[in-house]
């Protein structure tokens, strides 16, 4: 319904959305910087936020920048 109304070519919130094609506002950029810091310092991080805040999307964006032979991403959904 909204795809037609807004003349969209695909679902705007699909899990298949490429992070490079999405709007990357200030909050998203801040989250990515924090995740990049954890990566750079080889630390452990915890990403928390309200439902729909973009946590999973930010992690997927970070995952795209990782070398798969050096990093293994683990996802623990708690809901």
N, C-alpha and C positions, 0 to 999 in steps of 0.2 A: 504494500500500500504506500508506504513512505518512499520507496524506491522510485515509483512513478511520479509522485508529487514533487520530489526533489531532483528528478532526472538523474538518478544514480545508476551507474552501470553494474554495480555489485553491492552486496551487503556491506554496510559501513563498519560493522563491529564483528565481522567474522574472524575466527581464530586464524585463518589463513592470511590475514592482512599482513603485508610486508611492512615491517617497521619503518622502512625508508619512505613509504607512501603515506604514512599517517601524520597527523598534526602533532608536532612536538613542541608543546608549550613550555612555559617556564618551569612548572612543577615536574613535567616529564624530564626535562633537561637536568634539573637538580637531582632527581632520582638516578638518572644515568651517571651523573658525576659521582654520586655516592657509591654506586655499584662499581664503577671504574676504579675508585679508590680502593675498595675491598679487593678487587682483582690485582691491582698494582702492588698492594702491600701483602698480598697472599693471605689475607685475613678471612675471617668468617663473618657473615652478615646475616641480619634478619630484616626482612622487608615486611612491614605491616601497614595496613591502611584500610579505609572503609571499602565495602563492596563497590566495585565499579570504578575505583580510583585509578586503575591502570597498572597494578602491581605485576600481574602476569605478563602484560604486554611489555612492560619495562624489562622484565627478566628475559623475555624472548628477544628483545632488541639487544640486550647484552650478550645473550647466547650467540647471536649472529656474528659478534666480533671476536669470539673465542676460537682458538685453534682446537679442533676436536681431538687431535692427538695429544694435547696437553691438558685439556679440561673435560670433566664429565659433569654435566648438569643434572641435579636431582631435584625433583619437584614433589613436595609433600602437601597436597591439598588438605586443609583442615576443615573444610565445609563441604 
